[in-house]
Amino acid sequence: MKVIGMTGGIASGKTTVLGMLRDLGANVIDTDIVVHGLMKSASPLFKFIVHHFGQNIVNETGEIDRARLGQVAFSDPCALAYLEGLLHPAVYQEVDRWIQETEALARLSTLDSRPSPDRVYVVDGAKVYPELLPRCDSFWVIYTPEPQQLERLVTDRGVSEEEARRRIAAQVPWEERLRQADVVIDNSGTLEETRRQVERQWQKLLI
């Protein structure tokens, strides 16, 4: 079994790299999807989030409107710290449970202890930290220069330039991410250039 932790700034191209890893056979868990589940009204965390941020973040269906919550959280460092402090432990608990359950099924189907594509687990998220991941073997950072991040947010996602700059500024600094990285995938070039980097690192992982 191998576990890859993967992170990158907003609009850095993590989704692109994840797709390449899925094609190579990796099991992928997106922590953003986990967060979606933890924010649902059926989740125990729902009432704590609403109590702290107010009923105005709840939409007409009774669920948290992530866009409204994001506007508040990203504009106030203390609010963002509270939200992350509430969500992150629960996210990592869910990730650990997923890996253990998936690995248990994998062990039932093979006695081969060597790494194989179907026993590589990729944990993806904007704020994934190697020291918090269970059994993290390699920590990947997907890198894109800030001007490209800004362009992608404005052009591809329709975010205003002011909002795009605010979101980028609220992210973990590149320097901190790169200091922790075992692997850096430069996604500032062509798709093929990115693919070659991913495939090269994948082969190293399976040795």
BALUMLUM-955508 format. One line per field, with one value per residue: x, y, z of N, C-alpha, C in turn; residue in one letter. Coordinates in steps of 0.001 Angstrom, whole numbers, padded with zeros to 6 digits, always signed. Layout:
BEGIN
nxx: (X,...)
nyy: (Y,...)
nzz: (Z,...)
caxx: (X,...)
cayy: (Y,...)
cazz: (Z,...)
cxx: (X,...)
cyy: (Y,...)
czz: (Z,...)
aa: (A,...)
//
This chain:
BEGIN
nxx: (+000827,+000484,+000391,-000489,-000309,-001866,-001729,-002378,-002531,-005522,-007119,-004869,-004637,-005126,-007277,-006897,-004486,-005327,-007147,-005387,-003984,-006051,-006544,-004248,-004712,-005004,-006575,-008712,-009416,-011283,-010937,-012581,-015065,-015565,-015762,-018089,-019990,-019725,-020807,-023473,-026956,-027617,-025341,-023401,-021798,-023050,-024798,-022983,-021525,-023518,-024449,-022203,-021714,-024155,-027670,-027965,-026304,-027579,-029465,-032574,-033352,-032583,-029967,-026402,-025195,-022508,-021178,-022010,-021063,-018342,-017779,-017908,-016029,-013571,-013025,-012349,-009819,-009945,-012457,-012117,-010130,-011534,-013474,-011870,-010592,-012695,-013524,-011244,-010123,-012260,-012362,-009894,-010282,-012331,-010967,-008974,-010566,-011680,-009382,-008526,-010738,-010860,-008365,-008525,-010322,-008762,-006701,-007993,-008287,-005799,-002576,-000207,+002378,+003633,+003789,+001044,-000913,-003680,-003503,-002671,-003269,-004701,-004904,-006576,-006623,-007119,-005940,-004170,-002100,+001035,+001865,-000477,-001781,-002743,-000223,+001279,+003115,+004227,+004343,+002699,+002871,+001002,+001921,+001312,+002035,+001117,-000059,-001199,-003015,-004779,-005728,-007058,-009087,-010600,-011172,-011954,-013640,-015282,-015001,-014776,-012055,-011223,-012332,-011037,-008348,-008533,-009206,-006950,-005035,-005845,-005031,-002805,+000575,+002748,+005418,+005365,+003999,+005748,+008015,+007392,+007084,+007522,+007355,+007063,+004790,+004874,+002517,+002334,+002793,+002177,-000489,+000553,+003161,+002697,+001517,+003682,+005362,+003767,+003474,+006135,+006727,+004874,+005788,+008140,+007038,+005960,+008054)
nyy: (-001193,+002228,+005657,+008723,+012096,+014972,+018324,+021779,+025147,+027151,+026663,+025493,+023199,+020701,+018953,+018114,+016651,+014704,+013311,+012120,+010420,+008736,+007477,+005983,+004127,+004686,+004916,+007415,+009977,+012809,+015458,+017625,+016691,+015137,+017160,+018411,+016466,+016562,+018996,+018775,+018910,+016733,+016082,+016023,+018275,+020356,+022020,+023392,+024916,+026560,+027850,+029371,+030962,+031978,+032095,+033095,+031794,+029566,+027955,+027968,+025333,+024356,+023655,+024268,+027050,+027014,+029005,+031402,+030923,+030781,+033422,+034770,+033364,+033502,+036163,+036779,+036015,+034820,+033633,+031794,+030194,+029086,+027555,+025725,+024477,+023107,+021400,+020010,+017892,+016042,+015486,+014174,+011940,+010651,+010170,+008396,+006239,+005508,+004701,+002515,+000749,+000337,-000754,-003091,-004565,-004836,-006456,-008827,-009721,-010249,-011707,-010599,-008559,-006466,-003013,-001921,-000591,-000573,-000388,+002055,+005040,+008184,+011203,+014082,+017648,+021159,+021885,+019783,+018040,+016494,+015459,+014930,+013027,+009616,+007246,+008483,+008274,+009736,+013144,+015292,+018323,+020419,+022739,+026022,+029145,+032255,+034324,+032721,+031205,+033256,+034055,+031711,+031498,+033811,+033692,+030981,+030212,+032326,+034115,+037230,+039563,+040812,+039154,+036798,+037399,+037749,+035184,+033733,+034976,+034113,+031534,+028787,+029762,+029427,+028879,+027521,+025166,+024072,+023579,+021298,+019396,+016249,+015688,+017804,+018890,+020628,+022558,+024526,+024423,+022666,+020212,+017719,+017938,+018078,+015547,+013827,+014329,+013377,+010643,+009813,+010154,+008401,+005888,+005744,+005551,+003023,+001305)
nzz: (+000000,-000809,+000068,-001193,-000473,-001654,-002727,-003529,-004765,-005215,-008317,-009413,-010839,-009760,-010161,-012775,-012569,-010774,-012373,-014175,-012452,-011635,-014061,-014206,-012315,-009605,-006351,-005446,-003136,-002589,-000557,-000490,-001197,+001014,+002925,+001998,+002719,+005505,+006053,+005632,+006598,+008120,+009430,+012471,+012739,+011515,+013067,+014688,+012865,+011739,+014039,+014680,+012386,+011627,+010619,+008067,+006304,+005544,+003059,+001102,+001114,+003486,+003801,+004126,+002403,+000482,-000914,+000293,+002878,+002310,+001537,+003950,+005564,+004132,+004254,+006793,+008876,+011433,+011455,+009395,+010514,+012643,+011282,+009857,+011981,+013048,+010983,+009896,+011677,+011583,+008861,+008382,+009957,+008553,+006162,+007000,+007808,+005339,+003882,+005417,+005182,+002386,+001917,+003393,+001878,-000403,+000529,+000876,-001679,-002742,-002154,-002611,-001604,-002767,-003993,-005960,-008715,-007926,-005226,-004471,-002879,-003139,-001550,-001777,-001530,-000778,+001577,+002583,+004752,+005203,+007693,+008992,+007599,+007423,+007379,+005238,+002346,+000302,-000557,-002597,-004404,-006422,-008677,-009821,-011222,-009647,-011388,-013414,-011928,-011213,-013716,-014559,-012632,-013129,-015920,-016508,-014409,-013909,-011799,-010115,-010528,-008168,-006168,-006843,-006300,-003560,-002678,-003443,-001847,+000642,+000803,+001730,+001846,-001036,-000459,+001971,+001303,-000629,+000856,+002260,+000340,-001288,-003909,-006685,-008992,-011856,-013212,-015107,-017769,-020842,-021265,-021880,-020938,-018210,-017856,-018432,-016252,-014142,-014795,-014655,-011910,-010875,-011723,-010215,-007690,-007657,-007641)
caxx: (+000000,+001142,-000525,-000011,-001041,-001718,-002332,-002000,-003356,-006757,-006915,-003509,-004721,-005177,-008274,-006249,-003531,-006117,-007666,-004277,-003707,-007152,-006308,-003142,-005217,-005013,-007819,-008644,-010432,-011263,-011367,-013654,-016302,-015749,-016245,-019502,-020774,-019667,-021591,-024892,-027786,-027656,-024055,-023324,-021074,-023913,-025321,-021884,-021194,-024611,-024461,-021088,-021747,-025470,-028667,-027915,-025526,-028446,-030316,-034009,-033566,-032147,-028563,-025432,-024793,-021048,-020733,-022214,-020116,-017010,-017638,-017640,-014812,-012366,-012802,-012009,-008886,-010402,-013587,-011565,-009426,-012555,-014083,-010885,-010378,-013861,-013648,-010064,-010028,-013292,-011966,-008825,-010867,-013033,-009950,-008345,-011540,-011787,-008183,-008526,-011773,-010480,-007191,-008977,-010880,-007654,-005946,-008772,-008239,-004438,-001571,+001018,+002646,+004294,+002885,+000409,-001762,-004942,-003246,-002160,-004355,-004382,-005772,-006442,-007321,-006385,-005148,-003748,-000778,+001588,+001969,-001798,-002311,-002337,+000720,+001588,+004410,+004750,+003513,+002804,+002343,+000757,+002325,+001016,+002322,-000070,-000774,-002018,-004154,-005700,-006360,-007986,-010259,-011402,-011611,-012607,-014662,-016145,-014842,-014264,-010629,-011075,-012615,-009979,-007149,-008813,-009144,-005546,-004322,-006268,-004504,-001500,+001621,+003468,+006676,+005095,+003680,+006924,+008970,+006974,+006843,+008436,+007234,+006409,+004333,+004731,+001377,+002270,+003029,+001137,-001057,+001483,+004291,+002211,+001318,+004993,+005828,+002939,+003812,+007481,+006656,+004082,+006671,+009036,+006251,+005659,+009293)
cayy: (+000000,+003528,+006780,+010023,+013291,+015917,+019623,+022827,+026332,+027211,+026733,+025062,+022056,+019435,+018084,+017546,+015636,+013607,+012519,+011319,+009366,+007767,+006696,+005062,+003081,+005078,+005167,+008836,+010578,+014261,+015925,+018600,+015909,+014781,+018378,+018563,+015576,+017008,+020221,+018487,+019141,+015505,+015925,+016660,+019546,+021367,+022995,+024224,+025873,+027539,+028654,+030324,+031878,+032584,+031455,+033614,+030914,+028434,+028261,+027685,+023893,+024002,+023251,+025364,+027577,+027106,+030290,+032406,+030623,+031141,+034874,+035164,+032729,+033968,+037581,+036920,+034937,+034119,+032800,+030692,+029315,+028338,+026570,+024671,+023740,+022246,+020422,+019204,+016605,+015133,+015082,+013181,+010716,+010011,+009693,+007214,+005152,+005099,+003953,+001225,-000115,-000017,-001625,-004389,-005266,-005164,-007577,-010051,-010151,-010570,-011967,-009954,-007409,-005399,-001938,-002075,+000579,-000575,-000197,+003408,+005903,+009602,+012065,+015400,+018763,+022422,+021946,+018458,+018131,+015145,+014968,+014567,+011914,+008291,+006488,+009211,+007864,+010758,+014349,+015963,+019679,+020826,+024148,+026918,+030524,+033015,+034953,+031713,+030925,+034392,+033995,+030579,+031807,+034850,+033273,+029665,+030032,+033489,+034839,+038584,+039640,+041154,+037951,+035825,+037795,+037525,+033747,+033315,+035498,+033365,+030178,+028504,+030278,+028418,+028531,+026512,+023912,+023534,+023096,+019971,+018528,+015227,+015773,+019015,+018786,+021968,+022532,+025807,+024197,+021961,+019027,+016607,+018141,+017669,+014101,+013167,+014427,+012480,+009243,+009549,+009999,+007197,+004732,+005732,+005144,+001590,+000501)
cazz: (+000000,-000836,+000232,-001680,-000100,-002760,-002512,-004473,-004609,-005976,-009773,-009757,-011737,-009037,-010786,-013964,-012127,-010200,-013476,-014688,-011474,-011735,-015278,-013934,-011428,-008198,-005615,-005113,-002276,-002647,+000765,-000654,-001164,+002427,+003584,+001598,+003565,+006896,+006189,+005423,+007788,+008922,+010109,+013798,+012674,+010903,+014037,+015179,+011806,+011628,+015269,+014654,+011242,+011482,+009758,+006701,+005431,+005223,+001912,+001245,+001312,+004826,+003779,+004117,+001103,+000587,-001453,+001351,+003954,+001838,+001554,+005334,+006085,+003459,+004535,+008214,+009246,+012644,+011054,+008616,+011450,+013385,+010385,+009587,+013224,+013233,+009908,+009566,+012384,+011085,+007513,+008453,+010511,+007444,+005218,+007594,+007742,+003937,+003501,+006111,+004613,+001019,+001995,+003885,+000716,-001303,+001099,+000682,-003073,-003161,-001118,-003071,-000744,-003512,-004393,-007262,-008942,-007195,-003804,-004279,-002422,-003280,-000744,-002399,-000896,-000752,+002806,+003020,+005371,+005286,+009070,+009475,+006814,+007905,+006547,+004007,+001814,-000604,-000509,-003888,-004537,-007801,-008687,-010932,-010800,-009258,-012512,-014090,-011046,-011326,-015042,-014592,-011812,-013780,-017255,-016542,-013376,-013854,-010539,-010325,-010223,-006749,-005392,-007143,-005548,-002142,-002432,-003550,-000675,+001836,+000726,+002332,+000957,-001804,+000192,+003002,+000620,-001315,+001869,+002717,-000804,-001795,-005370,-007191,-010374,-012427,-014124,-015816,-019194,-021594,-020642,-022081,-020026,-016887,-017872,-018367,-014865,-013320,-015106,-014142,-010458,-010632,-011860,-009047,-006529,-007724,-007568)
cxx: (+000863,+000089,+000161,-000906,-000819,-002427,-001832,-002926,-004617,-006423,-005494,-003501,-004738,-006160,-007690,-005310,-004261,-006676,-006596,-003961,-004812,-006950,-005205,-003541,-005298,-006438,-007749,-009768,-010222,-011792,-012463,-015011,-016611,-016317,-017713,-020394,-020838,-020478,-023088,-025674,-027859,-026372,-024072,-022641,-021948,-024319,-024219,-021516,-022256,-024659,-023378,-021249,-023123,-026369,-028614,-027074,-026349,-029373,-031764,-034306,-033103,-030709,-027660,-025109,-023289,-020508,-020872,-021240,-018712,-016765,-017280,-016281,-013548,-012067,-012367,-011103,-009333,-011558,-013093,-010866,-010421,-013124,-013128,-010623,-011511,-013860,-012459,-009948,-011039,-012950,-010923,-009311,-011588,-012052,-009314,-009284,-011655,-010592,-008192,-009548,-011399,-009305,-007579,-009571,-009781,-006877,-006676,-008614,-006841,-003552,-000246,+001240,+003301,+003297,+002309,-000542,-003033,-004762,-002494,-003349,-003901,-005400,-005548,-007211,-006465,-005498,-004918,-002332,-000222,+001633,+000624,-002400,-001859,-001403,+001039,+003003,+005048,+003790,+003753,+002191,+002195,+000955,+001916,+001298,+001035,-000775,-001655,-003217,-005222,-006461,-007389,-009254,-011186,-012004,-012441,-013759,-015581,-016107,-014302,-012790,-010392,-011284,-011526,-008721,-007330,-008688,-007706,-004769,-004651,-005680,-003177,-000422,+002357,+004724,+006480,+004793,+004951,+007964,+008659,+006946,+007948,+008487,+006525,+006071,+004077,+003642,+001223,+002439,+001861,+000637,-000101,+002698,+003912,+002069,+002647,+005543,+005078,+003328,+005198,+007456,+005862,+004952,+007641,+008303,+006057,+006886,+009408)
cyy: (+001245,+004623,+008057,+011111,+014317,+017223,+020594,+024004,+026243,+027410,+026369,+023864,+020719,+018452,+017399,+016407,+014446,+012701,+011617,+010157,+008317,+006866,+005666,+003971,+003445,+005180,+006592,+009226,+012086,+014786,+016982,+017896,+015484,+015978,+018629,+017719,+016041,+018277,+019983,+018631,+017911,+015302,+016613,+018030,+020689,+022449,+023912,+025297,+026961,+028440,+029733,+031375,+032492,+031902,+031944,+032752,+029684,+028825,+027815,+026196,+023433,+023520,+024480,+025753,+027839,+028433,+031388,+032187,+031042,+032633,+035378,+034640,+033293,+035443,+037834,+035761,+034148,+033179,+031583,+029681,+028478,+027222,+025406,+023825,+022771,+021091,+019482,+017893,+015582,+014625,+013984,+011863,+009939,+009430,+008409,+006011,+004608,+004256,+002571,+000262,-000577,-000974,-003015,-005215,-005699,-006366,-008893,-010614,-010509,-010835,-011320,-008677,-006255,-004290,-002226,-000901,+000610,-000487,+001098,+004311,+007362,+010412,+013495,+016463,+020008,+022531,+020552,+018584,+016726,+014593,+014529,+013384,+010584,+007628,+007179,+008861,+008923,+011933,+015153,+017361,+019994,+022337,+024843,+028338,+031320,+033709,+033971,+031306,+032004,+034327,+032871,+030871,+032798,+034335,+031991,+029540,+031234,+034258,+036235,+038638,+039947,+039918,+036904,+036137,+037525,+036043,+033234,+033743,+034716,+031962,+030040,+029014,+029152,+027952,+027435,+025164,+023260,+023008,+021667,+018936,+017494,+015298,+017077,+018785,+020201,+021927,+023849,+025647,+023503,+020747,+017842,+016728,+017725,+016154,+013349,+013190,+013437,+011024,+008875,+009319,+008739,+005956,+004619,+005193,+003634,+000694,-000183)
czz: (+000000,-000716,-000245,-001110,-001192,-002466,-003572,-004268,-005451,-007460,-010193,-010694,-011037,-009687,-012017,-013576,-011521,-011286,-014070,-013750,-011469,-012948,-015075,-012938,-009962,-007655,-005087,-004166,-002273,-001314,+000669,-000633,+000268,+003188,+003252,+002502,+005010,+007145,+006007,+006732,+008685,+009718,+011476,+013762,+012163,+011904,+014579,+014146,+011725,+012857,+015225,+013556,+010984,+010460,+008311,+005757,+005014,+004073,+002143,+001434,+002693,+004908,+003775,+002685,+001172,+000056,-000394,+002499,+003558,+001864,+002946,+005793,+005454,+003705,+005977,+008640,+010475,+012316,+010271,+009518,+012255,+012523,+010118,+010832,+013517,+012229,+009758,+010344,+011876,+009687,+007565,+009049,+009406,+006430,+005733,+007520,+006320,+003511,+004137,+005492,+003206,+001016,+002492,+002748,-000242,-000789,+000910,-000736,-003551,-001959,-001475,-002264,-001494,-003853,-005777,-007445,-008118,-005686,-003551,-003982,-002495,-002490,-001199,-001625,-000873,+000476,+003359,+003564,+005593,+006701,+009638,+008718,+007388,+006901,+005231,+003540,+000928,-000622,-001783,-003802,-006019,-007870,-009986,-010453,-010561,-010427,-013288,-013243,-011202,-012648,-015110,-013796,-012514,-015089,-017228,-015550,-013196,-012554,-010836,-009931,-008747,-005862,-005599,-006347,-004051,-001798,-002495,-002312,+000591,+001878,+001481,+001372,+000227,-001097,+001233,+002372,+000044,-000340,+002281,+001584,-001011,-003312,-005715,-008662,-010879,-013498,-014884,-017320,-019867,-020807,-020755,-021159,-018603,-016816,-017748,-016947,-013969,-013555,-014594,-012642,-010073,-010713,-010690,-007820,-006498,-007652,-006214)
aa: (M,K,V,I,G,M,T,G,G,I,A,S,G,K,T,T,V,L,G,M,L,R,D,L,G,A,N,V,I,D,T,D,I,V,V,H,G,L,M,K,S,A,S,P,L,F,K,F,I,V,H,H,F,G,Q,N,I,V,N,E,T,G,E,I,D,R,A,R,L,G,Q,V,A,F,S,D,P,C,A,L,A,Y,L,E,G,L,L,H,P,A,V,Y,Q,E,V,D,R,W,I,Q,E,T,E,A,L,A,R,L,S,T,L,D,S,R,P,S,P,D,R,V,Y,V,V,D,G,A,K,V,Y,P,E,L,L,P,R,C,D,S,F,W,V,I,Y,T,P,E,P,Q,Q,L,E,R,L,V,T,D,R,G,V,S,E,E,E,A,R,R,R,I,A,A,Q,V,P,W,E,E,R,L,R,Q,A,D,V,V,I,D,N,S,G,T,L,E,E,T,R,R,Q,V,E,R,Q,W,Q,K,L,L,I)
//
